Amino acid sequence: MAPLLAASSRRWAPAASLIVVNICHRFVEETDWDYSEFAAYDLGQAVAHLTIQAHSMGLACRQFAAFDRDAVRELLQVPPHWQVMTMTAVGRPAPHAEAGTRSRKPDVTRTR
């Protein structure tokens, strides 16, 4: 899957424990009729709840769309009436730099 990610995602996404491909049931099979006008909304809600559940378990999620959707569709043999939308990387949070190792530039605002 990594070669299908954009360079910006390829730097960090393969280190995740799990990559979820988020797809929605977009059309009635073999038609151009909307399956549900709320399909994308419903998918967003599902991914949001996945994120909340993961967080409650001490995991982190990062949603992204920087990948080749058509290639993912082909690789996973997603039927045409379903639409590949986004991906979610799930895993342990990356360790943060220890407090105090970052510094800010001095405030250069002018007073009159």
Number of C-alpha atoms within 10 A of each C-alpha: 14 13 11 16 20 13 12 11 16 16 11 12 21 15 14 17 11 13 18 12 18 17 18 20 20 20 18 14 14 9 10 10 12 14 16 14 11 13 18 16 12 14 17 17 12 13 19 14 12 15 20 14 14 16 16 10 10 10 16 19 23 14 17 16 16 15 20 14 18 12 14 16 17 11 11 10 9 14 13 16 17 17 19 20 15 19 21 21 21 22 19 15 13 11 6 6 8 7 7 6 6 7 7 5 5 6 6 6 6 5 4 3
